[in-house]
């Protein structure tokens, strides 16, 4: 009988600890919206509609840019574009996302860079408007900007 009580008591203790652990577990961080659209201007290299996609895990975040309007003049190998995406932050300092991440792209294909890694803080409100994307391809620097805010609105990180 005594063994049964200890076993029951231990089971209740484990159950209580499990419930406490669930109650105290950190909530998953989320960014909203998950995608935003911009019209990018890349000087002599063209421009047009582009989509930004965001993810967040705690203070780590990624941004990816794809554009059907901006195309590669020549074939570009995988992970050969060094990209720096600077996003204006209405709540403080600009946030920088960088990396050398891109798929292989044949000549004439659409541009995709990222996911580019960066750090965010809860409450950051990031917009490509007021920021820029700098890509270095074969030693040539291409800088893209926009003259209007992204839609549907800035990325807000929690």
C-alpha positions, 0 to 999 in steps of 0.5 A: 500500500505504501508503494502505491501511495509513493507511486501515485504521489510521484505521478502527481508531482510529475504531472504538476511539473509538466503543467507548470512547464507548459504555463511558463514556456515562452510563446513563439515569436511571430512577425506580421505580416509574413510577406510585403510587396515593394517596387524596387529601383536598381538603377541601370540594372532595372527594377520593378515589383518585389516580394519580401518574406520574413521569419522570426525565431526569438531575436533572430529573423530572416528576410528573403527578396524575390522579384519577377521584374528584376532579372539576371543579365548572366548566369549566377551560381548558387550562393555567389551574391553577397547581399546586405538588406538594410531596413528602416526601423520606426522604433529605433536604429535600422536593422541589417540583414546579410548573407551570401544565399541565393539559388543558381540562376540562369541568365534572364531568370528572376532574382532571389536573395536570402534568407538573409540573417539579422537580429530584431527586438520585440516591437521593431517595425521594419520597412524597406522604404528608407532602407536599401538592398546592396548586392555584390555580384562578380565585384559589381555592386547593385543597390536597390531602393524604393520610393514608397512604403511596402504594402500591406505595411511594415514588418512588426516583430514580437 
